[in-house]
Amino acid sequence: ELCLAGGCIEATRPVMDKALEQGKSIMIVVGGAAEAMHAFPGTNTLILKKRYGFVAMAIRNGADLVPVYSFGETDAYDQVD
């Protein structure tokens, strides 16, 4: 609920399509939870295989794609076992 109050939306196709149709910008963490599980200090693991639906969504809605990659965030914390 806190995320929704802060402006976050569900990462579902209908909800994101509606936001783009309204002219809003969206940010997607393509690797999602799977990528977060591989986040260990000193490593950078990307999970991108079969995660390209966001490209089709951008084309369908006439939205621009701005690729961004963040370095060093895995060094800010440790995984809890």
C-alpha positions as CSV (number, residue, x, y, z in Angstrom):
1,E,0.0,0.0,0.0
2,L,2.9,2.4,0.7
3,C,4.2,1.8,-2.8
4,L,0.9,2.5,-4.4
5,A,0.5,5.7,-2.3
6,G,4.0,6.8,-3.6
7,G,2.8,6.5,-7.2
8,C,3.9,2.9,-8.0
9,I,1.5,0.8,-10.1
10,E,1.1,-2.9,-10.7
11,A,3.5,-4.4,-13.2
12,T,0.7,-5.9,-15.3
13,R,0.2,-5.3,-19.0
14,P,-3.3,-3.7,-18.6
15,V,-2.2,-1.3,-15.9
16,M,1.0,-0.3,-17.6
17,D,-0.8,0.2,-21.0
18,K,-3.4,2.4,-19.3
19,A,-0.6,4.6,-17.7
20,L,1.2,4.9,-21.1
21,E,-2.1,5.8,-22.8
22,Q,-2.5,8.6,-20.2
23,G,0.9,9.9,-21.2
24,K,2.6,8.9,-18.1
25,S,6.1,7.6,-18.0
26,I,6.9,4.2,-16.4
27,M,10.0,2.5,-15.2
28,I,10.4,-1.2,-15.3
29,V,13.0,-3.3,-13.5
30,V,13.3,-6.0,-16.2
31,G,15.1,-8.6,-14.1
32,G,12.5,-8.3,-11.3
33,A,12.6,-10.5,-8.2
34,A,14.6,-13.2,-10.1
35,E,17.4,-10.7,-10.6
36,A,17.2,-9.5,-7.0
37,M,17.9,-13.0,-5.7
38,H,21.3,-12.9,-7.5
39,A,22.3,-9.6,-6.0
40,F,25.5,-10.2,-4.0
41,P,28.3,-7.7,-3.3
42,G,30.9,-7.6,-6.1
43,T,28.6,-9.1,-8.7
44,N,26.3,-7.7,-11.4
45,T,23.9,-10.4,-12.7
46,L,21.3,-9.5,-15.4
47,I,18.2,-11.6,-16.0
48,L,17.0,-10.6,-19.5
49,K,16.2,-13.9,-21.3
50,K,12.6,-13.9,-22.6
51,R,11.9,-10.5,-21.0
52,Y,11.2,-8.3,-24.0
53,G,7.4,-7.7,-23.7
54,F,8.2,-4.2,-22.5
55,V,9.6,-3.4,-25.9
56,A,6.4,-4.4,-27.7
57,M,4.4,-2.4,-25.1
58,A,6.5,0.7,-25.8
59,I,6.1,0.3,-29.6
60,R,2.3,-0.3,-29.2
61,N,1.9,2.9,-27.2
62,G,4.4,5.1,-29.0
63,A,6.5,5.4,-25.9
64,D,10.2,6.1,-25.9
65,L,12.6,3.5,-24.4
66,V,15.4,4.9,-22.3
67,P,17.8,2.2,-21.3
68,V,19.4,2.7,-17.8
69,Y,21.8,0.5,-15.9
70,S,22.7,1.1,-12.3
71,F,26.2,0.1,-11.1
72,G,27.2,-0.7,-7.5
73,E,23.9,-1.1,-5.9
74,T,24.7,-4.7,-5.0
75,D,27.6,-3.4,-2.9
76,A,25.3,-1.4,-0.7
77,Y,23.8,-4.4,1.1
78,D,24.2,-8.1,1.7
79,Q,21.7,-10.9,1.1
80,V,20.1,-12.3,4.2
81,D,20.2,-16.1,4.4
